[in-house]
Amino acid sequence: MSPPLSEPGSRASSNGQTSERIRIVIVDDHDLYRRGMQAVIGLEPDLEIVAEAASGVEAVEKVFEFEPDVVLLDVRMPGNSGIEACTAIKEKAPDTKILILTASDDESDLFSAIKAGASGYLLKDLPTEQIAQSVRMAHAGQSMIPPHMASQLIAEFSRLSNEPPKDESTGPRLTDRELEVLSLVARGKANKEIATQLFISENTVKNHVRNILEKLQLHSRVEAALYAMRRNLIEPEA
């Protein structure tokens, strides 16, 4: 039986004030792993696991019920895969950030996860403090890929960028400001950095990113970066 989960909400600090915590749903078919993550994240004052799920189907239900900020999602589970769950979650809750947390370093799983809308791809052998920090980074709008897999993703981007782009002349057009935001997203900038560089609020950046993804029918910032590369909207950094 899983340990009791904390009640959703805010946590009182030592001075009596409350602070919002990043709400997490963890999805893994191994009960012991979920228990371990519950214990580890329970030590982080700004993070809380509000629900657990053991399958992709249950994950979608928990996300709909608890409306978490971040989902830690395994790839390979009985029934619906983590990739299928990722796609369904992004359709129901597009603002929810999804981090794939898996033992699989198969590049096909990485590509599928990014295409399904995942904000990052983490391997389970990461130190727990790095997993906690990755949750914070995802919540802040950044993307995480293991260094040894990033080269595989870049190679795939390069291959796709050499393919003739689809004719999108009749599709939705981005505004000049949206193109600026897209270019910075493609360079790996977080929302706060984009806001500072463009002298706009972070909420305005979030709205622009949301509009960009909706207009282009994309699911993630990584897909947006790929789009920008294919359209030659940015120059590759040296």
Disulfide bonds with the S-S distance in Angstrom:
none
